[in-house]
Amino acid sequence: MDLQDQLKNLFPEHVSEEPETVEDTSDGLWLQDDPIICKYEKRKGKPITILEGYTGADSDFKQLAKDIKKQLSVGGSFKDDKIIIQGDYRDKIMAILKAKGFKVKRVGG
């Protein structure tokens, strides 16, 4: 006897309720009207990609940074309302953001 059978023996009139599964296709991120600016810089001779212009909550922007870093397998950080990704990944980042439903604008180069 498993646990469910034992509970049915103890409480025969109880009807078990299964939780409803609701699929959330959006990642729970705030989609904005203004585009996110994607630009390229060199700091101390090393290339970086900077994303700025997100108007949602900081926690959403941090989650977006984590998703981008995980998909690209690169390092980066979130500072001063900007996502800093190590390396020049503008094209790949723009494709990822467009797939999530964001508008992206490429600046410089």
C-alpha positions in Angstrom: 0.0 0.0 0.0 1.3 3.4 -0.9 0.5 6.7 0.8 -2.4 7.5 -1.5 -4.2 4.2 -0.7 -3.6 4.7 3.1 -5.1 8.2 2.9 -8.1 6.9 0.9 -8.7 4.4 3.7 -8.5 7.0 6.4 -10.6 9.6 4.5 -12.9 7.8 2.1 -15.1 10.9 1.3 -12.2 13.2 0.5 -11.8 14.1 -3.2 -8.3 14.9 -4.1 -7.8 18.0 -6.2 -5.0 18.1 -8.7 -3.4 21.5 -9.3 -4.1 23.0 -12.6 -1.2 23.4 -14.9 -1.0 26.7 -16.7 1.6 27.1 -19.3 3.3 30.5 -19.3 5.0 31.1 -22.6 6.4 34.4 -21.7 9.3 34.3 -19.3 7.5 36.7 -16.9 9.6 39.6 -18.1 8.3 43.0 -18.7 8.1 43.7 -22.5 8.6 47.4 -23.2 7.8 49.8 -26.1 11.3 51.4 -26.2 14.1 49.3 -27.7 16.9 47.9 -25.6 20.2 49.4 -26.7 23.0 47.0 -27.6 26.4 48.5 -27.9 30.0 47.4 -28.2 33.0 48.8 -26.3 36.6 47.9 -25.4 37.7 48.2 -21.8 41.3 47.6 -21.0 41.8 46.2 -24.5 39.0 43.6 -24.1 35.7 43.6 -26.0 32.4 43.8 -24.1 28.8 44.1 -25.1 26.6 46.4 -23.1 22.7 46.3 -22.9 20.9 49.2 -21.5 17.5 51.0 -21.7 15.3 48.4 -19.9 12.5 50.1 -18.0 11.1 47.1 -16.0 12.0 45.8 -12.6 15.7 45.2 -11.7 14.9 41.6 -10.8 13.6 41.0 -14.3 16.6 42.6 -15.9 18.9 40.5 -13.7 17.0 37.3 -14.8 17.4 38.4 -18.4 21.1 38.8 -17.8 21.4 35.4 -16.3 19.5 33.8 -19.2 21.7 35.5 -21.8 24.9 34.5 -20.0 23.7 30.9 -19.7 22.8 30.6 -23.4 26.0 32.1 -24.6 28.2 30.4 -21.9 30.1 33.6 -21.2 30.7 35.8 -18.1 29.2 39.1 -17.4 27.6 41.3 -14.8 24.7 43.6 -14.0 25.7 47.0 -12.8 24.0 50.5 -12.8 21.0 49.2 -14.8 23.2 47.8 -17.5 24.1 44.2 -18.5 27.7 43.8 -19.3 28.6 40.7 -21.3 32.3 39.7 -21.9 33.0 39.5 -25.6 31.4 40.8 -28.8 28.1 38.9 -29.0 25.9 41.7 -30.4 24.3 39.6 -33.1 23.6 36.6 -30.9 22.3 38.7 -28.1 20.0 40.6 -30.5 18.7 37.3 -31.8 18.0 36.0 -28.3 16.2 39.2 -27.2 14.1 39.3 -30.4 13.1 35.6 -29.8 11.9 36.7 -26.3 9.8 39.5 -27.8 12.0 42.6 -27.1 12.8 45.3 -29.6 16.6 45.8 -29.9 18.6 48.7 -31.4 22.2 48.2 -32.3 24.4 51.2 -31.6 28.0 51.7 -32.8 29.7 49.6 -35.5 
